[in-house]
């Protein structure tokens, strides 16, 4: 009886940054749980590969090539959908630099991608969700992909910290405004996961050793562990959870 609550059949989920890494894993996991997908990425080749996997689960999948910082383009994509029930607001980036050496262009780019684009997509999807006549009955879920760095500071990550702490605050505010529509808003906060974005950082043995020493469970997170958390927060299994964070950090922030 309880496992039925994880079923996402007939739900429509939009995932940004779905071509690689966490976005790809989340999109595939949602499809496996029965959701129909709308996937967005900057790279058509990546989208085609993910779409192929998703369709094996006998669900529908639409894919769009789009840079999430292009407001008019992302707005036209979201507005043309007949409905959206779930948003995995995943697209993001990081450029590690010591605070005293942060380049203005890099700081502004990260704010544009991690904060402004995330806000815009959440707002556009929320407006689309609210238009469904039975929204209060069926509910909705917005999941903002944050980080453990939205809860604790880290070296050479001051700008990333700023954007992710901001995302935590945005999520709390959104959750209060959207509660009356039964739209829940939460974040997932992973520790380091081996993805195309983080792989380049792990080339430094010193950095890798330092990271692992901060994770009590003594290992990096798996993509599947983050993706299964997304399925949980998207499903009725978490119907009383809103305005909070699911820390998938192996105990990093427990210290």
N, C-alpha and C positions, 0 to 999 in steps of 0.2 A: 504493500500500500504506500509506504513512504517513498520508495524509489520512483514511483510514478511522478512525483513532484519534480524530478530532474528532467522529465520529458519536455522537449522544446518543439514538438510537432506543431506545424502550422504557424509558428512564430517566424518573424522576419528579422534577421540580424544584420546590421551594417558594421563592418570592421574596416578601420583605416590602417594604413601601413601593413596591409594583409599579404604582401608579396614575400616577406621574409620573416624570420625570427618569431617573436612573440605573436605578432599579428597573424601570421600564417598558422601557427599552432592553435591559436584561439578560434580562428575561422573553421579549421578542420574539426576541432572538438565540438563546436556548436552544431556543425553539420551532422556529426556522428550522433548527437543528442536529438536530431530531427529538425533543426531549424533550416529555413531557406536563407540563403546568404546574398548579401550585396558586398562585394569586396573592392577596396580601393587601394591603389598603389601608383607610384610614378613609373613603374616598369611593366610593360605589357607581357613580356616573356615570363616574368615571375607570376603574374596574375593567371596566365594560361595554365601554368603548372599546378597552381593551387586549385583552380577551377576544376581541373581534371580529377584531382583527388576528391574534391567535395562532391562531384556528381556521382561518384561510386556509392555514395550513401543514399542515392535516389531522391535527392532534394534539389530544389532549384538554386541556380547561382548566376547572378549578374555581376559582371566585372567592369570597372571603369578606371582608365588611366587618368590620374589627376594629382597635382601637387596640392596638398591640403592648405598651403598658404595662399592659394588662389581663391579668394572668397567667392567671386562670382561663379566660378566653375563648380566649386563644391556645393554652392547654394542651388545651382540648376540641377545637379545630380540628385540631391536630397529631395528637392521639390517635385521632381518627376516620379518619385516612388509613390505607389498607391498606399503603402503603410510601412511603418517601421516600429518594431516592438522592443528591440534590443540594440544598444549602441556599445561597441567596444572602441573607445576613443584612444587608440593605441599609437598612432603616428607620433614620433618624437626623435630627438637626437641629442648628442652630447659632444662637446669639444673641450676636453680637459685642459685647463690652463691655471697656473697659480694666480691667485686673486690680483696680485700686483702687476701681472702681465696679461691680463685679459684684454683682448682686442675688442674695441667698440663694435666692429662689424660682426664679430662672433657672438658677442653678448646679445646684440639686437636680433641676430638670426635665430638664436636659441629661444628668445622670448617670443618671437614670431611663430616658431614651430610648436614649441612646448606649451605655450600659454595662450596666445591670441587665437591660433588656429583651433586649438582644443576647445576653447570657449565658444568660438563661432560654430563649430560642428555640433557641440552639445546643445546650443541654443536652437539651431536649425532642426535638429532631430527631435528635441523636446516639443517644438511647435508642431512638427509633423505628427508626433505621438498624440498630442492633445486633441488633434482633429478627429481621431477615431472615436466614433460615437460611444463605443462600449469600453473606453480606456479604463475607466474606474473599476470596471468588473474584471477585465483581463490583466490589468497592470502593465507596467513597462519597466525596463531596467537600463540604466546608463552606467557604464563601467569605465571610469577614467584610469588609464594605465599610468600609475605613479611609480614610486620607487621607495626603497628603504631610505633613500636620500631625501625623501619628503618628510622624514621624521628625525633624522640625525644628520649632522654635518659630515663632510668628507674632504680629504685633501684634494687639491686641484679640481674641485667641483663646486665652487661657490655659485656660479651662474646656474648650473644644473640644480643645486640645492634651492636656489631662489625660485626657479620655475616649478619644481615639484612641491615645495612647501606652498606655493601659490595655488597649485592644483588641489592640494588637500583642503585649503580654505574655500576654494570655489565649490568643491564637492559638497562640503557641509552646507554652504549657503543655498546651492541648488536643491539639495535634498529637502530643505524646509519649504522652499517655494513650490516644489513639484509634488509634495506629499499629498496634496488635496486631489491630485489626478491619479493617485496610486502609481506614480512613477518613482521608482527607487534609484538613488544615486550613491555609488560607492567607488572606492579605489582599490586596485590591487597594487601591492607594494613589494615587488620581488627584490631579493638580493641579486648578486651577480649571476646571470644566466649566460651560458656560452651561446652567443648569437653572432651573426655577421658584424653587428655593431661593436660587441665587446671583445670579439676574438683578437682584434688588433691590439687591445690593451694587454691581453694576456701573453703577448710575445715577450714581455718583460718578466723574467723569472722572479725578480724581487717584488714586483707588483702582485703577481699571482700568489706568492707566499704570504704577503701582507694581508691580502684579501681573505685567504683561507684561514688565517690566524684569527680573524674577526668573526668567523661563522662557527658557533659552537657545534653544529652538526658536522663540521669539517669537510664540506663539499659545496660545489656550486649547485644552484637550482637547475632542475631539468625543465625543458620547455613544457612537457606534459603536466608538470606540477602547477605551473602558472595557468595553463589552458584549462585544467580541471577546476581551478578556482573560478575562472571566468564562467564556466558552465553553471557552477553552483550559484554565483551571484546573479546570473541571468535567469535562473529558474525559480519556480515557486517554492523550492526547498529553502530559499532565503527570503521569503515574503515579508518577514518582520525586520529585515536588516536594511537600514538606510542611513546615509550620512556618516559612514565610518570607513575604516581601512581594513583590508585583509592582508596581513603581513606574511608574505611567503619568503621569509628571510633566514630560515635556519637558526634563528635565535640572535641574529646580529643586534637588533634593537633592544633585546632583553637585558643587556648589560648596563 
